Amino acid sequence: MSADASDEELERLKAAKMAELQKKMAEEEERLRREAERQAAMRIILTPEARQRLANLRLVKPELVAQLEEQLIQLANSGRVPLPITDEMLKEILARITSKREIRIRRL
């Protein structure tokens, strides 16, 4: 392999790596932007006490909190819930979401 071919291959590898890094940076920036928008919406939708409850819950069940935040944003955007949501209202919502229905099987 000649020196020119090695240099060209090295340049192609550098370009591919640079493109990959730029793509990762763009994805990370987009993720951070969406998270900032979500946090801004939560400041409007929830009282400080309710936001603190969600922050505490996020430590234990991050998937549940992410799902709940999406639902709260949708409910607030559609006007189906009074704003701001208090800590008591949030506790009721969480109780409804996390309650497990008991299934009974009766044999006849």
N, C-alpha and C positions, 0 to 999 in steps of 0.2 A: 504494500500500500504506500502510495507516495505521500509526501508531506502535505501537498495541496488537498488530497482526499481526506487526510486526517483532520486538517484544519476545517474543511467543510463539514465533516461529520461532527466535530466539536461545536462548531457554530450552530448546527441544527439542534444538537442536544441542549445547548444554552438557550436557544430560542424557545424550544419546547418547554424547558423548565421555567423560563420566564413567563410564558403564557399560562402555565399551570398555576404559578404563584399569583399572577394577576387575577385569575379566575377565583382562586381561594379568597383573595383579599376582597373582591367584589361581593362574593357570597357572604363573607363575614360582615361587611359593611351593611348589606341588605338585612341580615339577621339583627344587627344592632339597631338599625333604623326601625324595624318592625317592633322590637322590644321597647324602644323609646316611645313609639306611638301607643303601644299597649299600656305602658305605665302612665302616660298622659291621660288616656281614657279612664284608667282605674282611679286617678286622682279626681276626675269629674264625677264618676259613677258612685264611688264609695266614700263613706266618711273615713276620717283618719283611723278610728277604732276598727272599722271593718277591714281597711287595708292592712292593719297590723295583724288581725286575725288571719288573713290570707297569707301574709308573710310567714307567720308561724306555721301554718298548715303546709306551706310550700316546702319547709324543711323535711316534713314527713312524707307528704304525698305530692310531689311536684307535677305528676301527670294529671291528677285530679284538679289541681289549682289551674293549670293551663287550660284544661277543658272548661272549667267553671268561668274563667275570665272570658273566654271566647263567647260562652253563652250569655254572660252578663252584658258584654258589648253589643251583641245582637239584640237582646231584650231592650237595652237602653236606646239603641238606634231606631227600633221599631216603636218605641214609646209604650211598651207593654209593662213597664215597671216604673214606679215613682222614684225620682232622683232627689237627693242622693240615697243610696241604700245604706241603712244603718247597720250597726253590728248585730242588733236583734233580728233584723230582717235577714241578714246574711246567715245567722245561725239557723233560722227556719229553713232557708234554701238548702243549706248543707245537710240538715236533718232529713229533708225530703230526698235529697240525692243519695245520701249514704244509707238510708234505711233499707234493710233487706226484707223482702217479703217472705213470709213463712209459707211454705208449700206443704199442704197436708194431703196425703193420699188415703182415701177411704176405700176399703175393700168391701164389696157387697156380697 
